[in-house]
Amino acid sequence: MRSITAKLVLAFLGVSLASIVLIVFFARWSANEEFRKFLSAQDQANIASTFSDYYREQGSWAGVDEVTLSFGNLTQSGRYPFALVDNTGEVVFAGFGHTLGEIVSQPEMEQGIPIVVDENVVGTLLVSDAMPRMRPGGDAFLKRIDSVLLFSALGAALLALTLGLLLSRYLTRPIRELTAATRAISEGNLEQVVPVRSRDELGDLAASFNRMNADLARSLDLRRQMAADIAHELRTPISVILGHAEAVHDGVLPPSMENFEIIREEAGRLEHLVEDLRTLSRADAGELPIERQPVAPQKLLEDVRAIHSHRASQKNITVDVQAAPDLPEISVDFGRMIQVLSNLLDNALRYTPEGGQVMLSARQVGQMLEMRVQDSGPGLADDELAHIFDRFYRADASRQRDEGGSGLGLAIAKSLVEKHAGRIWAESRLGRGVTVVITIPI
């Protein structure tokens, strides 16, 4: 049996039938017992009333044992399942294992039913627990009760089957929709949205599936876009190298140092792009080694400023460092963290106009060290700020490729910071520059 709907229907039906059988059994047993007790109580009341009427007419129990009473249907083997004793404890009507004239003990009399005449107790009725029913219609009544219970059980079973079918189809509907959606996705159709019909576990499952599908579609789009961007980035330097090499080979361009330098620069740019891609792929695969060591934050900032001091001086940009010398050390890979800050400073110098300023700062915030790279460039709009850590993203799409980097610097910085259990984000307002913030656990 492979259908979950059939399994649920059988489960509902099985539980319902088991419950119905138990209910019918206990209801029938309880009805029999209660009806028997009811009839027995009525019989005892009738017997007591008969003896009471006899005493009221005769004024004593004399001759009561010789009088034929209307209890014929209660006799068992010719004896009555009850006995009557007077106030002295003497048996005046034999039955219930007692003989005429026998003296009954006081404790046994206390368990009997008093016979009251004119508010006076004139005797005691001793009744057997095995007293049969007095009315022949009792069996017919119980049979009618059994019939009602049987038809009720059949109706309940039919209702359980109907509800089981409806509930199973309702409960399995999200599963069927998820199954159809997964099949469509396996065939390459990612435009699948499963309706969320409830707020229970099935609703959470449908919502999680929609999020997963959206992330998968976005991931595939990013992969296609990345492949196109990589092809585009590689094509530019390769085209320049091939063009100049063929021109020199064909004699169109002279084999001068200037032309060879162009080829060398483009080859270096190509090598740098390939190295960036390799770093990102290793970071994504979790294979990028991190060799931690205690590092003073001020040394990191000073070293990065020294690396880019020549380029900053060429653009007449001031690079300042603000970091207290007593800041606690952080455990990081010194080379990787230099690479992160170098990418950020390189980006800041590229967009800061001549005569501008870049500020490198560090401070302690709780148990985290916060480092900032702040430039005085034109800043970014909110929609641009949300994508600056995306791979191959450039805030100015119209800028020529040779005027900027590969578009991977900030993506690499983000990967390396996260490898150090840190966070990185950017803050900006148009006309007020961009500030990139890094937090690393102390």
N, C-alpha and C positions, 0 to 999 in steps of 0.2 A: 504494500500500500504506500504510494508515493505522494498522494495528494494530502496536503496539510489540512485542506477543508474537510476531507473525509475523516481524517484523524480527529479533528476538533468536534465534528458532528458525533462520532462514536464516543468521544470522551464525554461530551455533554449528555448524550443519551445514556451511557453507562452510569454516570454519577446520578442522573435523574432516576433511572430504574432502580438503582440500589437504594436511593432515598425513598422512592415510592414503596418498594417492598417492605422496608423497615417501618415506614409510617403505617402501611396497611396492617402489618402484623401486630404492631403495638396497639393500633386503634381497635382492631378486632378483639385482641386479648383484653384490653381495657374495657371495651363495651360489654363483653361477656361477663367480666368480673363485676363491673358496676351494676349491670342489669340483674345479675344473680343476687347481688347484695340487696338491690332494691326490692326484688320479688321476695327474698327471704325476710326482709324487714316487714313487708306487707303481710306475709304469711304469719309471722310471729305476732304482729298486731291483731290479725284476725283471730288467731287461736286464743290470745289473751282476752280479746273482746268476747269470744264465745264462752270461755270459762267465767268471765266476769258476769255475763248475762245469766249463766246457770246459777251462780252463787246468789245473785240479786233475786232470782225467782224462788230458789229453794231456801235461802237463808243459811245454808251450810254446804259442806262438801259431801254430805251423805248421799250415797248412791251414784256419785259422779263416775265411778269406775264401771258401773253397769249400764250407763247410758250410751247408746250408739251415737257418736258425734259425726259430723259431716267432714271427716278428715281422711276419707278412704284413699284419696290419691296421694296421701303422704305416708302411708304405711310402707315399711320395709320388712319383708319376710313376716308379715302379719303383726309387726310391732310399730308403734309410733316413734318418730325420732325426737320425742319430747316427753317430759314427765311433769306432773304437778304435785307439789308438796304444800301442806298447810303451814300455819305459822309455827307449829311445833317441830317442823322438819320431817314429818311423816309423809311418805309417798301415798297420795290418794288417787293418782291416775298413773298407772304403770307405763313405762316406755323409756327410751334413751338409756337402756342398760340398768334401769332401776325396777325393782319389784314392789308390788303393793305392800304397804306397811313398813317398808324399809325407812330407816331414819337417815336423813342426809345431813352431812356436816355443815356447820355454819359458813365456812369459806366457800363451799360450793353453792350454797344458797345465795350468797352475796353476788355471785356471778350470773344469777338468773334474772328473769324479768318479773317485777312485782305485779300481782293481780290486785287492782284497786277497785273497791266498791264503796261509793259514797265517801270518798277521800280516806278510806281505811284500807290498809294492806291486809288482804285476807288469805294470800297464798303467794307462791312463787312458781313461775314457769321455767323449767330447765330445758334448754333447746340444744340439740346436737349441731355441730358445725357442718355435718353432711346432710343437712335438711334439704330435701329436693324442692324443686319449684312447685308452687301450688297451682299455677295456671298453665293449661296446655297451650295457650296462644303464645307463650314465651318463645318457644322454638321457632315458630313462624316469624315472630318479630326479629329474632336474631338472623334468620335467613335473609330477611329483607335488608337488614343492616349489611350483611355480607355482600349482597347484590349491589347495594349502593357503593360500598367500598371498592368492589371490583370495577364497576363502571367508572368510578372516580379515578382509579389507578390507570385504566386504559385511556381516559381523557387526558390525565396528567402526562402519560407517556407520549401521546400524540402531540400535546402542546410542547413537551420537551424536545421532541424531534423537530417541530416547526421552528421553535426558538433557536435550537442548535444550528439549523440550516441558515437562518437569518443572521445570527451572531457570528457564525464561522465565516460567512461571506463578507460581513462587515469588518471583521477583524483581519481577514486575509487580503482585503482589497488593497491596503497600502503595500503589502508584500508583493502582490501581483503587479502593481504599478512599478515597484522597485525592480522586479525581475525584468519587466519589459524595457525599462530605462537602461538597465545594465546591458541587456542584449543589444540595444541600439548603440550604446557607447562602444561595445566590443566591435561593432561594425563600422565605427568611425564617426558616428553621428553624436557630437558632443552637445548639441543644443537640446538637452533634456532637463526638464524641471518637474520634479515629482510634487504634486500638491500636498501640503501639510494639512491634514484633516483633523488633527487632535493635538492635545498638549501632553499626551502620555509618552511612553517609551517609543511607540511606533511613530508618533509625531516628531520626536527628537531624532529618530533614525532617518526619517524623510528629510528633515532640515539638515542633518549632517551630510546626507548624500548630496543634497543640492550644493552645499558649501564645497564638498569634495569635488564635485563635477565642475563647479565654477573655477576652483583652484587649478584643476587639471587643464581646463580649457585655457586659462590664463597662462599656465606653465608652457603649454604647447605653443601658444601665440608668442610668448617670450623666446622660446627656443627657435621658432622660425625667424623671428625678428633678429635674434642674436646671430643665427647662421647668415642671414642677409647682411647684417652689419659687419661680421667678420670678413665675409667675401669682399665687401666694399672697402673696408680698411686695408686688407691685403692687396687689393687690386691697385690702389693708388701708388704706393712705393714700387710695386713690381712693374707697373706700367712705366714709371719714370726710369727705373733701372734698365729695363729692356729697350726703351726708346733711345736713351743716351748711348747704351752699348751698341745698338745697331747703327746709330748715326755715326759713332766713332769708327765702327768696323767698315761702314760703307764710304767713309771719307766725307760725309756731310758735315760732321763736326771734327775739329782738330783734336788730337789726343793730348789735350792740355790738362794741367793740374786743376783748373777750374771745373772742367767737365768730370774728371775723375772724383773730385771732391763732392760734386752733386750725387754721383753714383754711391759714394761711400756714406753720405748722410742719409740717403734713402735706405740703404742696406741696414744702417744703424737703427733707423726708425722701424724697419721691418723686424729686426731682431728684438727691439724693445717691446713691440706689440706681441710677438710670439711669447716672450718671457712673461708678459702680463697675463696672457691667456693661460699659460702653463700654471702660474701662481693661483689664478682663480679656480682652475680645474682641480688642482690639488687641494685647495681649501674646501671646495664643494665635496670632494671625496673623503675629506677628513685625513688626508695624507700629508698635510703641511706641517713639518716639524716645528715645535715651539720649544726653544731652550731658554728657560727662565733664569733670571739672575736679578739680584737687588740693584735697582737703578734709581739715582736721584732725579727727580723731575726737572730740576733746573739744568742738569747736564744735558738731558734730552733736548730741551728747548735751545740751549746754547749751541749744541752741535748742529742742529737743524739750521739755525740761523747762519752758522759759519759756512755750511754747505752751499747756501743760496745767497751769500753776501755779494758775490761778484755780479750775479744777475740783478739783485736788488739795486746795486749801485749804478748799473747801466741804465735803469729806468728811474733813477733818483728816488727810490722808494725807501723809506725808513722802516726797519724791522726792529721792534723793541721787544724785550723779554721782561715779564713781571712774574717773579716767583720767589717766594720767601726761601732763604737758604736752609731753614729748619723744617721744611716739609718732609714728611715721612717717605721712605723709599717705597717703590712699588716693585713687585716681582713680575718682570716682563722679559720677553725676548728683545734685547737691545736693538739688534739689527732690524727686526720686523717693526718695532715701534718707531725707529728712525724712518723706515720706509713709509709708515702711515703719516707721520708728521711732515715728511718731505713732500708727499703727494698733496697734502692739504696746503702747505706753504707755496708749492709750485702753482697750484690752482689760484691761490690768493694773489700771487704776483702777476699772473696772467691777466686777471680782471681788474687789478688796481691801476688806476691811471698814473702817469708820471707825476712825481711829487707827492704821491699818496703815502699812506702809512699802513703797516700790518703789525698787529699786536699778538704776541705769543704769551699766554699767561697760564698759571697753574695755581690751584688752591685746594684745600681740603674741605670736603663737604661730608660730614658724618664719617662713615667708614669708606668713603670713596674719594679718589683723587680726580679732580676735574681740570682738564686742560682745554684751552680755547685758542682757536686761530681766527682772528677777526681782521677783516680787510675794510678798506674805505672805498670799495668799488660801487658800482651802480645798484647793487642789490638784486633780488629776485622776487618775482611775483609768487603768490601762494601756490598756483598750479605748477610752476616750474620747480619750486622748493620741494614739492612732494616727490620729484623724480630724479633729483640730482645724484642719488646713490644707485640709480639703475645703470646697467651696463650699456656703454656706447651712447649714453644720453648727453646731449649738449644743450645748454640753456639757449644758446643762440644758434639756431639751426642753419642760419644763412652764413655762418662763419666758415671759411675754407678749412679743410682738414689740416693743412700744413700750418695753420695759425694756432692750433691747439694740440692737446695730447690725443691719446687714443680713445679717450672716453671711458677708460677703465680704472683710472686712478682712485676715484672715490669709491667705486665698487670694491676694489682691492682693500682700501682702507677700512671699509665696513666689515669685510670678511675677517681681516686680521684683528680688529678690535673685538669682534665677537669671539674669536678664538681665545682671547685673553679674558673672557667672561665679562666684557665691558659693553658699553653702549655708545653709539655715535649718532648725532642728529645735527640738523642745521637750523639756524634762525636767521631771518632776514626781513627787511622792509625796503621797498623801492627807494633808492636814493641814499640809503644808509648802510650799504655794504652787507656782507654775509659773515656770520659767525658760525663756525663748526665747533661743536662741543663734544668732548670725549670724556667718559667716566670710566675709571679702572679701579677695581677693589684694591684697597691698601692691604 
